[in-house]
Amino acid sequence: MSTSHRIIRVIIAENPPKRLDKAIARDVPEEANLSRSRLAKLIADEAVTMGGKVMDDPRAKLAEGDELEIRVPEANESHIGPEDIPLDIVYEDDDLIVVNKPAGMVVHPAPGTPTGTLVNALLHHFGGNLSGVGGEKRPGIVHRIDKDTSGLLVVAKSDAAHHGLAKQFEAHSAERHYLAVTHGAPDQADPRLGGIKGTSFEKGNILKITTQLARHKTDRQKQAVLFSGGRHAVTRARILESFGTPVQAALIECWLETGRTHQIRVHMAHAGHGLIGDPTYGGRRKLNVKVIGPNAVEAARAFPRQALHAATLGFVHPVSDEKLSFEAPIPDDMLALIETLRAG
């Protein structure tokens, strides 16, 4: 356990929230770079005091002018091991890194995948040059993409970057556009879509899907569409190219107003246009060999992952305030699939 600390002083402003945890989260200095979850842990760890008294009850009431001290331990070394795994680095500075994650790589270690993850690779790449994100020297993961989805991720290297990026993703102000290959095409001319709850069209033949999402009641690995409870989720999609007459598949662009687990995959399946290769939400739909030919049918059938790529990522740099935007080219496996569909 680390023995050195930094002291953060907080003075409660007027009209404080009724709970300690909410009041301190509102009034803690911005430069402290302490997230709500980090503050909650510090309260639980008896690191918050007022007049020498430990304030470990998050429901405690505070008044305007109350002065608190937070003892923030210096970061411990991460328990996650560094691994020499190649990275496709799109951008890097002292505060953050943007990487193009390959399909097949898990972002963060978990019981089923303790090694070989993006975090393991980043720890090796950084060589210990990290600030303490959440009290531990590790990369600050502020958003994730699924193991078998390829594309862009931004990761914080400093507390300031982690705090600033997390706020942008929480506010849904970061721009994320994906490319996907779907069964069929989400077209306004299709009367079937008009009867699916939560779907509508905006100008330019843009499909908008608005639902709630929550864990599936019986399969905890899946997300389910709801219209009460769960978490608000909005996806937009437009056709870039369609394949076959009548249409059998399409290359689409999707962008997120919110960022929920499996959001694009479950939303497109809800609209009846599941992603090719998606083992969880894609269903058993097959392309018509008489329309599109045997090569295209086989390419779609054999595609080994959901055909989804995080192609563009934009955000405001949390330290310099510069607007940044990045693109990652469509990966070879999806490109080959598209070319085969195109050839029919």
Disulfide bonds with the S-S distance in Angstrom:
none
